Amino acid sequence: MRVEIGDAVLYCGDCREIIPTLERVDAVVTDPPYEHMKGNLEITTGGGVGTRRNATKVLGNELGSAEGMELIRRVASKGAIAFCSYHWVDKCKALLGGTPKCLIAWYKRNSMLSVMNAPHYMTEFAWAVQYEPGINWKPLRTHYDIPMLQAGCMAAERIVIDGKSAHPTQKPLALMEQMILPGMDSVCDPYMGTGTTGLACVRRGKRFIGIERNPAYFEIAKRRIEEANGVGSLFDPTAAPTLFPSPG
């Protein structure tokens, strides 16, 4: 499926199949599945303002692999920014190739308490790499102190369906906007998820190509980017509730 919304083009499908069909963009900005993580650990308690209603499981291999990362240089002409965890920081850099500009640290002061006798993980990383000149890297910082999106009864920006987060790793829009740099006039996210990178591009006036293989996530991203482009009326009483909160 291919959908055009303003300056955004969204594909529902496997990025390994779609990337070879695309024209080149200035940059890839993405949050791919993290390999080498231990998944399916059940969490029954912890951290919130109320009692956890249902047990949940931490992330892991069920999200799939990031094999499409090997194709990033095929679509990105100037550079790329890709998030990773400490489990995968070395392989992520190797898959991106290019010349490393910096390793970004996202400090998550409100991160969930640890389970299974593990440290309290409060940092996530992102590699910024250059392929060719043309991106102004100066606005990029190596440390961002931006809270994670709250879920449950505290959810504001995070998309929640039936009391549960619609996507396990939705990033704050305020964070992703920092990743869209001067010189990135066109951006691709091959692991689009719920479309936050696309929203950041809309707000920055950049062209965007998003790819997502999960139909449910694709529909959420499509709707958010439609709203960001002013498609449909947010005041139509027959319309479904907005998924794109006002900034502030």
C-alpha positions as a Markdown table, in Angstrom:
| # | Residue | x | y | z |
|---|---|---|---|---|
| 1 | Met | 0.0 | 0.0 | 0.0 |
| 2 | Arg | 1.2 | 3.5 | -0.9 |
| 3 | Val | -0.4 | 6.7 | 0.4 |
| 4 | Glu | 0.6 | 10.3 | -0.4 |
| 5 | Ile | -0.2 | 13.0 | 2.2 |
| 6 | Gly | 1.1 | 16.4 | 1.4 |
| 7 | Asp | 4.9 | 16.1 | 1.2 |
| 8 | Ala | 4.8 | 12.6 | 2.9 |
| 9 | Val | 4.7 | 9.3 | 1.1 |
| 10 | Leu | 3.8 | 6.3 | 3.3 |
| 11 | Tyr | 4.3 | 2.6 | 2.4 |
| 12 | Cys | 2.8 | -0.4 | 4.3 |
| 13 | Gly | 5.2 | -3.2 | 3.7 |
| 14 | Asp | 8.7 | -4.6 | 4.3 |
| 15 | Cys | 11.5 | -2.0 | 4.0 |
| 16 | Arg | 13.8 | -4.6 | 2.5 |
| 17 | Glu | 11.5 | -4.9 | -0.5 |
| 18 | Ile | 10.5 | -1.2 | -0.7 |
| 19 | Ile | 13.9 | 0.6 | -0.2 |
| 20 | Pro | 15.3 | -0.7 | -3.5 |
| 21 | Thr | 12.4 | 0.9 | -5.4 |
| 22 | Leu | 12.9 | 4.4 | -3.9 |
| 23 | Glu | 14.7 | 7.4 | -5.2 |
| 24 | Arg | 17.4 | 8.6 | -2.9 |
| 25 | Val | 16.7 | 11.0 | 0.0 |
| 26 | Asp | 19.0 | 13.3 | 1.9 |
| 27 | Ala | 18.9 | 11.3 | 5.2 |
| 28 | Val | 17.5 | 8.3 | 7.0 |
| 29 | Val | 16.3 | 9.0 | 10.6 |
| 30 | Thr | 14.9 | 5.9 | 12.2 |
| 31 | Asp | 14.4 | 3.8 | 15.4 |
| 32 | Pro | 14.9 | 0.2 | 14.2 |
| 33 | Pro | 14.2 | -3.0 | 16.1 |
| 34 | Tyr | 17.1 | -3.6 | 18.6 |
| 35 | Glu | 18.9 | -6.9 | 18.3 |
| 36 | His | 20.5 | -8.8 | 21.1 |
| 37 | Met | 17.8 | -7.8 | 23.6 |
| 38 | Lys | 16.3 | -10.4 | 26.0 |
| 39 | Gly | 12.6 | -10.4 | 25.3 |
| 40 | Asn | 9.5 | -11.7 | 26.9 |
| 41 | Leu | 10.3 | -10.9 | 30.5 |
| 42 | Glu | 7.0 | -10.6 | 32.3 |
| 43 | Ile | 6.4 | -7.4 | 34.4 |
| 44 | Thr | 3.6 | -7.6 | 36.9 |
| 45 | Thr | 4.6 | -4.7 | 39.2 |
| 46 | Gly | 6.4 | -1.4 | 39.3 |
| 47 | Gly | 6.7 | 2.2 | 38.9 |
| 48 | Gly | 3.3 | 3.7 | 38.1 |
| 49 | Val | 0.9 | 5.9 | 40.0 |
| 50 | Gly | -1.6 | 3.0 | 40.3 |
| 51 | Thr | -1.8 | -0.7 | 40.4 |
| 52 | Arg | -0.8 | -2.4 | 37.1 |
| 53 | Arg | -4.0 | -3.9 | 35.6 |
| 54 | Asn | -2.3 | -6.5 | 33.3 |
| 55 | Ala | 1.1 | -8.1 | 33.2 |
| 56 | Thr | 3.2 | -6.9 | 30.3 |
| 57 | Lys | 6.4 | -8.1 | 28.6 |
| 58 | Val | 9.6 | -6.3 | 27.8 |
| 59 | Leu | 10.7 | -5.9 | 24.3 |
| 60 | Gly | 12.7 | -8.6 | 22.4 |
| 61 | Asn | 13.0 | -10.7 | 19.4 |
| 62 | Glu | 9.3 | -10.6 | 18.7 |
| 63 | Leu | 9.8 | -7.2 | 17.0 |
| 64 | Gly | 11.9 | -8.9 | 14.3 |
| 65 | Ser | 15.4 | -8.1 | 13.1 |
| 66 | Ala | 16.9 | -4.9 | 11.6 |
| 67 | Glu | 18.2 | -6.5 | 8.4 |
| 68 | Gly | 16.9 | -3.5 | 6.4 |
| 69 | Met | 19.6 | -1.4 | 8.0 |
| 70 | Glu | 22.0 | -2.8 | 5.5 |
| 71 | Leu | 20.1 | -0.9 | 2.8 |
| 72 | Ile | 20.2 | 2.5 | 4.4 |
| 73 | Arg | 23.2 | 3.7 | 2.4 |
| 74 | Arg | 21.3 | 2.8 | -0.8 |
| 75 | Val | 18.5 | 5.3 | 0.0 |
| 76 | Ala | 20.3 | 8.0 | 2.1 |
| 77 | Ser | 22.7 | 10.2 | 0.2 |
| 78 | Lys | 24.1 | 12.5 | 2.9 |
| 79 | Gly | 23.7 | 10.8 | 6.3 |
| 80 | Ala | 21.7 | 8.9 | 8.8 |
| 81 | Ile | 20.6 | 8.9 | 12.4 |
| 82 | Ala | 19.6 | 5.6 | 14.0 |
| 83 | Phe | 18.7 | 4.8 | 17.6 |
| 84 | Cys | 20.1 | 1.8 | 19.3 |
| 85 | Ser | 20.6 | 0.3 | 22.8 |
| 86 | Tyr | 23.9 | -0.6 | 24.5 |
| 87 | His | 23.2 | -4.2 | 23.4 |
| 88 | Trp | 23.5 | -3.2 | 19.8 |
| 89 | Val | 25.6 | -0.1 | 19.6 |
| 90 | Asp | 28.5 | -1.7 | 17.8 |
| 91 | Lys | 26.5 | -3.6 | 15.2 |
| 92 | Cys | 24.3 | -0.6 | 14.5 |
| 93 | Lys | 27.3 | 1.5 | 13.7 |
| 94 | Ala | 28.7 | -1.2 | 11.5 |
| 95 | Leu | 25.4 | -1.5 | 9.6 |
| 96 | Leu | 25.2 | 2.2 | 9.0 |
| 97 | Gly | 28.7 | 2.6 | 7.7 |
| 98 | Gly | 29.8 | 6.1 | 6.7 |
| 99 | Thr | 31.8 | 8.4 | 8.9 |
| 100 | Pro | 30.5 | 8.7 | 12.5 |
| 101 | Lys | 29.7 | 12.2 | 13.6 |
| 102 | Cys | 28.7 | 11.4 | 17.1 |
| 103 | Leu | 27.0 | 9.0 | 19.5 |
| 104 | Ile | 23.9 | 10.7 | 20.9 |
| 105 | Ala | 22.7 | 9.8 | 24.4 |
| 106 | Trp | 19.0 | 10.2 | 25.3 |
| 107 | Tyr | 18.7 | 10.5 | 29.0 |
| 108 | Lys | 15.3 | 9.1 | 30.2 |
| 109 | Arg | 14.9 | 10.4 | 33.7 |
| 110 | Asn | 11.6 | 8.7 | 34.1 |
| 111 | Ser | 12.6 | 5.3 | 32.8 |
| 112 | Met | 11.0 | 2.2 | 34.3 |
| 113 | Leu | 12.7 | 0.5 | 37.2 |
| 114 | Ser | 14.8 | -2.6 | 36.4 |
| 115 | Val | 13.7 | -6.2 | 36.5 |
| 116 | Met | 15.5 | -9.5 | 36.9 |
| 117 | Asn | 18.4 | -8.0 | 38.9 |
| 118 | Ala | 19.5 | -5.7 | 36.1 |
| 119 | Pro | 20.8 | -2.1 | 36.4 |
| 120 | His | 18.3 | 0.7 | 36.0 |
| 121 | Tyr | 18.7 | 1.6 | 32.4 |
| 122 | Met | 18.1 | 5.3 | 31.9 |
| 123 | Thr | 19.9 | 6.0 | 28.6 |
| 124 | Glu | 19.2 | 5.2 | 25.0 |
| 125 | Phe | 21.6 | 5.9 | 22.2 |
| 126 | Ala | 21.6 | 7.0 | 18.5 |
| 127 | Trp | 24.4 | 7.0 | 16.0 |
| 128 | Ala | 24.8 | 10.0 | 13.6 |
| 129 | Val | 26.8 | 9.2 | 10.5 |
| 130 | Gln | 27.8 | 11.1 | 7.4 |
| 131 | Tyr | 27.9 | 9.7 | 3.9 |
| 132 | Glu | 28.5 | 12.9 | 1.9 |
| 133 | Pro | 28.7 | 16.6 | 2.8 |
| 134 | Gly | 25.5 | 18.6 | 2.9 |
| 135 | Ile | 24.0 | 18.2 | 6.4 |
| 136 | Asn | 24.6 | 20.9 | 9.0 |
| 137 | Trp | 25.5 | 18.8 | 12.1 |
| 138 | Lys | 26.1 | 21.8 | 14.4 |
| 139 | Pro | 22.6 | 21.9 | 15.9 |
| 140 | Leu | 22.9 | 18.3 | 17.0 |
| 141 | Arg | 23.8 | 17.6 | 20.6 |
| 142 | Thr | 25.3 | 14.5 | 22.1 |
| 143 | His | 23.0 | 14.6 | 25.1 |
| 144 | Tyr | 19.2 | 15.1 | 25.3 |
| 145 | Asp | 17.3 | 15.2 | 28.6 |
| 146 | Ile | 13.7 | 14.6 | 27.4 |
| 147 | Pro | 11.4 | 12.4 | 29.4 |
| 148 | Met | 9.9 | 9.2 | 28.0 |
| 149 | Leu | 6.3 | 9.3 | 27.1 |
| 150 | Gln | 4.0 | 8.3 | 30.0 |
| 151 | Ala | 1.5 | 5.6 | 29.4 |
| 152 | Gly | -1.6 | 4.4 | 31.3 |
| 153 | Cys | -3.6 | 7.1 | 33.1 |
| 154 | Met | -0.8 | 9.6 | 32.7 |
| 155 | Ala | -0.7 | 9.3 | 28.9 |
| 156 | Ala | -0.7 | 12.6 | 27.0 |
| 157 | Glu | 1.3 | 12.3 | 23.8 |
| 158 | Arg | 1.6 | 8.6 | 23.9 |
| 159 | Ile | -1.0 | 6.8 | 21.9 |
| 160 | Val | -3.1 | 4.5 | 24.1 |
| 161 | Ile | -5.8 | 2.1 | 23.0 |
| 162 | Asp | -8.0 | 0.4 | 25.6 |
| 163 | Gly | -5.7 | 1.6 | 28.3 |
| 164 | Lys | -2.5 | 0.1 | 26.8 |
| 165 | Ser | 0.2 | 1.7 | 24.7 |
| 166 | Ala | -0.4 | 1.2 | 21.0 |
| 167 | His | 3.3 | 1.0 | 20.3 |
| 168 | Pro | 6.0 | -0.2 | 22.8 |
| 169 | Thr | 8.8 | 2.3 | 21.7 |
| 170 | Gln | 7.0 | 5.5 | 20.7 |
| 171 | Lys | 9.5 | 8.3 | 20.8 |
| 172 | Pro | 8.7 | 11.9 | 22.0 |
| 173 | Leu | 8.1 | 14.3 | 19.2 |
| 174 | Ala | 10.3 | 16.8 | 21.0 |
| 175 | Leu | 13.2 | 14.4 | 20.7 |
| 176 | Met | 12.6 | 13.4 | 17.1 |
| 177 | Glu | 12.4 | 17.1 | 16.0 |
| 178 | Gln | 16.0 | 17.5 | 17.2 |
| 179 | Met | 17.1 | 14.8 | 14.8 |
| 180 | Ile | 15.8 | 16.7 | 11.7 |
| 181 | Leu | 18.7 | 18.9 | 10.7 |
| 182 | Pro | 19.4 | 21.6 | 8.2 |
| 183 | Gly | 20.3 | 19.9 | 4.9 |
| 184 | Met | 17.8 | 17.1 | 5.5 |
| 185 | Asp | 15.3 | 18.4 | 3.0 |
| 186 | Ser | 14.1 | 14.8 | 2.4 |
| 187 | Val | 14.0 | 12.1 | 5.1 |
| 188 | Cys | 13.2 | 8.4 | 5.1 |
| 189 | Asp | 12.2 | 6.3 | 8.1 |
| 190 | Pro | 12.2 | 2.6 | 7.1 |
| 191 | Tyr | 10.9 | 1.6 | 10.5 |
| 192 | Met | 8.1 | 4.2 | 10.8 |
| 193 | Gly | 6.1 | 2.8 | 13.7 |
| 194 | Thr | 3.4 | 5.3 | 14.7 |
| 195 | Gly | 5.0 | 8.0 | 12.5 |
| 196 | Thr | 6.7 | 10.4 | 15.0 |
| 197 | Thr | 9.6 | 11.0 | 12.6 |
| 198 | Gly | 7.1 | 11.9 | 9.9 |
| 199 | Leu | 5.4 | 14.4 | 12.3 |
| 200 | Ala | 8.8 | 15.9 | 13.0 |
| 201 | Cys | 9.4 | 16.3 | 9.2 |
| 202 | Val | 6.0 | 17.9 | 8.7 |
| 203 | Arg | 6.7 | 20.4 | 11.5 |
| 204 | Arg | 10.1 | 21.2 | 10.0 |
| 205 | Gly | 8.8 | 21.5 | 6.5 |
| 206 | Lys | 10.7 | 18.5 | 5.1 |
| 207 | Arg | 9.7 | 15.8 | 2.6 |
| 208 | Phe | 9.1 | 12.4 | 4.3 |
| 209 | Ile | 9.0 | 8.8 | 3.2 |
| 210 | Gly | 7.8 | 6.3 | 5.8 |
| 211 | Ile | 7.8 | 2.5 | 5.7 |
| 212 | Glu | 6.0 | 0.3 | 8.2 |
| 213 | Arg | 5.2 | -3.4 | 7.8 |
| 214 | Asn | 2.7 | -3.6 | 10.7 |
| 215 | Pro | -0.8 | -2.5 | 9.3 |
| 216 | Ala | -2.0 | -1.3 | 12.7 |
| 217 | Tyr | 1.0 | 0.9 | 13.3 |
| 218 | Phe | 0.8 | 2.1 | 9.6 |
| 219 | Glu | -2.8 | 3.2 | 10.1 |
| 220 | Ile | -1.9 | 5.2 | 13.2 |
| 221 | Ala | 1.0 | 6.9 | 11.5 |
| 222 | Lys | -1.2 | 7.7 | 8.5 |
| 223 | Arg | -3.8 | 9.3 | 10.6 |
| 224 | Arg | -1.3 | 11.3 | 12.7 |
| 225 | Ile | 0.4 | 12.6 | 9.5 |
| 226 | Glu | -3.0 | 13.4 | 8.0 |
| 227 | Glu | -3.9 | 15.5 | 11.0 |
| 228 | Ala | -0.5 | 17.2 | 11.0 |
| 229 | Asn | -1.2 | 18.2 | 7.4 |
| 230 | Gly | -4.6 | 19.5 | 8.2 |
| 231 | Val | -6.4 | 16.7 | 6.3 |
| 232 | Gly | -10.0 | 16.6 | 7.7 |
| 233 | Ser | -11.4 | 18.8 | 10.5 |
| 234 | Leu | -10.3 | 18.2 | 14.1 |
| 235 | Phe | -13.7 | 19.8 | 15.1 |
| 236 | Asp | -15.9 | 17.4 | 13.2 |
| 237 | Pro | -18.0 | 15.8 | 15.9 |
| 238 | Thr | -18.4 | 12.7 | 13.8 |
| 239 | Ala | -14.7 | 12.2 | 13.5 |
| 240 | Ala | -12.7 | 9.9 | 15.7 |
| 241 | Pro | -10.7 | 11.5 | 18.5 |
| 242 | Thr | -7.4 | 13.1 | 17.5 |
| 243 | Leu | -4.1 | 11.1 | 18.0 |
| 244 | Phe | -2.0 | 14.2 | 17.5 |
| 245 | Pro | -2.1 | 16.4 | 20.7 |
| 246 | Ser | -1.5 | 20.1 | 20.5 |
| 247 | Pro | 2.1 | 21.1 | 21.3 |
| 248 | Gly | 2.8 | 22.6 | 24.7 |
